[in-house]
Structures are given as structure tokens and as C-alpha cells.
Amino acid sequence: MENIICHVADNEDPSNTKHESPESRLFDTLAASPDPSAAARTSEPINTILSLCRSKYGRHSRPCFANALFAYNAAGEWQLVESIDRLLLRALRPAPQTFPGTTQSSLPASIPRSDVSNAAELGEFFSPQASKVVYNGLEYVGKHPRDWNRLDADFAEVQNALNLPRPHPNLLPAPQYLVTASPTDDRVCGFLITYYPNGDLYQWSRKLSSQGRLSESILREWAVAIASAMQFLLECGEWHGDLKPDNIFVGEEGDLVLADRTRSFATIAFASPELLDDQIVTLNEVGQVQYQAREAKRNRQYLGLPAEWPLEAKEKSEVYAYGVLLLVLIRKMSLRDVYRKAEVAGSGYLDWSVRREEAAFFPTLAVIIELCVRLEPSDRPTFIAILCKLRSCNRKS
């Protein structure tokens, strides 16, 4: 039950909304404890709660859509209660207020969450705020806010999709449905998007690699599809913000679809040096991008591309992530290892230099990657330049 969030309250009712944090204080206590004996004492209730989860849900079910699990201790006995987080419920709003500036006719149809059933399967993993669901006999991915203080960020994916003037074949479209709290409560608590059985690009690339089918021509096709989607976003004055293999879905015909475009969060391993360094980015008098170091680092709650950056600067940062993404694919790297190395490096960035053997096996991509991951933003190409290079090579081959 690794994707269930437990809100833990010692000797208090689960309906109490005075949580210090919507995250599990129990797990935070265990992770932060420097005292092994204290950690051992804390692990006992963890194991008890996990046992209750397994007993309640088994291996093939999970809580109802948008519900959380509350664990509380009553008279020395741990109990588990499933319900929607009351702090979250209080923060929810009807669709017109959730997605301002959007006409009613352009909003997806609304359905109550009671009509959505979970379709948990052994071996599939989704994040805490996403799950495989069934509605009207069809499979979707259901997504809902993780907690009340991330409400706008988690719904930004929908707002950003609705803002696009037209669809693009390599971008996830607006959701098929908005999900409301109940048949009589029109507050939006989540949404349903297309379910892609082939999974994400990381999973798909590893499958093809294990079958000996991951060639440079396939990788070039993927590179074109991703760059095409990114260029379309730029032409619309938009950006992605968190480009990485596990944010790209693979369709039935092997087509790629960029997803999770909240623009709110970035992943350390794929973040550009200027983003990690939290540089001040502006335009000078002649419209050129200027980068300036801060006198003191800000305490950022989340890492993400600043909305105030000029679009040209956002593009160069996205190009860096694009280069890292391609390098991870051709090296067949474990994302877990990539993320672990990035966390160890902290605010420092990893060396993504192209190796000699990579240049030999993937000559076209190696040249593009080497340009994309340059530390100086002005030395990186634009997505238009990348597309020209890739399409030229595809025509020759």
C-alpha cells in the first residue's frame, strides 16, 4: 500500500482537521529520527498500520477515488478510517472557480466520484494522487489533489491544457471528465485522463531495450516527437517545466504524449544549472536574456521554472532537460539511480558529458545532446534548430 497517505493522530478523532501537515507525521518522525531506538519504537506503529492496510485492501484494491486513510490511536489500539480529507474538501470549488477564464462549454463533462471505481492491478504503481480507474466500463487514470495546500498546483495540469488554442498529437489533451465530490456536490475533486497501457517512456524504452529493438532511428523519432511538442508549446507562449521520461506516455502505436504539465514543479536530476542556482533572469534594453546570481539563495518550497522568466530563458532551460532525457534513454540508466545521484549532489548539477562510445553508436543524438547540456544557456540550441537537425538526418537515413 505504498501509495496511500496516512494522516496520523495520536489519541484524537480522525475528523479533527487541525493537522500540522497533510503529510504523514508518523513517517516523517521515523525518517527524521537520529536515534535508532526511537526509530524502532516508531516502526512498530508503522508496521501495525501497514498490516491494517493489507487486511482492509488486500493486494488488488485501494481506497475510493480522492479518499485518504486516517490512522489514529484510541485507547492504545490503532484504527484505520477512510474518508476524503476534510481540509481538502473545504478547499474544493466548483469547476468555474477551479478553472477561471474558461467557458462552461469548453469544460469537460462532470461526473460524481461515486461513479468511478478503482482498478488496482498487481505490479502497477501510481503516485499517491493518481490511480487506474474505471468509468462506464472504460479504463482511465484518475488524478486528484494530493492535499489542500497543493490544490491549485495539482489542478494546473487541467488549466494549462484548457488554455491551449488547439490540440497537438504529442501533448496530453484536456481531461475526458472532471470528477465532483458527490452527485449533489459540484465541487471538483479530480479528473480522468487517458490510460496508456504501454506506460511511460522510461518503462517502454527498457522493454524495447530488453528485446534488442531500441535503435537510434527509434530514438530519433522520439526526439522529434518531444521537440515538436515543446516547440508547439513555445509558439503558444507556454512551457512544460518538468520534462523527463516518466512524464511522457506511450500510445498503442508507440506514439509519445507529454503529460503532467503543471508548470509548478521541476525534477532536480533534469533541472538546468541556472534553475538549480536560482539565478535572476531578465531581458536587457535590446531584448537579450541576462542571467545574474542572487546575493543570497532563496528558501524555495518547490523547484520549478519561475513564471517571470522570459520565454527564451524557459526554452533554454527546457532544452537542457531535453538533452538529459535523451542521454538517460541512450545510456539505459535506471531513473532511481539518476534521482538518487541528483539528491546526493543537492544543488550541484551532474556531469552529463557525452562519452566516446555514445558518440559512435548514436552519432546524431550525441551531437544534439552535447549541445543541449552545455552549462551556458546561450550555447544551447533552440527547439527549432534541434528539429531541423533531426529531420535532416531522418531524411538522409
Secondary structure, DSSP 8 states (H G I E B T S, - for coil): -TT--EEEEETS-TT----S-SS-HHHHHHHH---HHHHHHHHHHHHHHHHHHHHHHTTT----TT-EEEEEEETTEEEEEEE--HHHHHH--BHHHHSTT--GGGS-EEEEGGG-EE---TT----TTEEEEEETTEEEEEE--SSGGGHHHHHHHHHHHHHSSS--TTB--S-SEEEEEETTEEEEEEEEEE--TT-BHHHHHHHHHHTT---HHHHHHHHHHHHHHHHHHHHTT---S---GGGEEE-TTS-EEE----SS---GGG--HHHHTT-EEEE-TTS-EEEE--SS----SS----TTS-HHHHHHHHHHHHHHHHHHHHHT--HHHHHHHHHHHTTS-------HHHHHHSHHHHHHHHHHT-SSGGGS--HHHHHHHHHHHHHH-
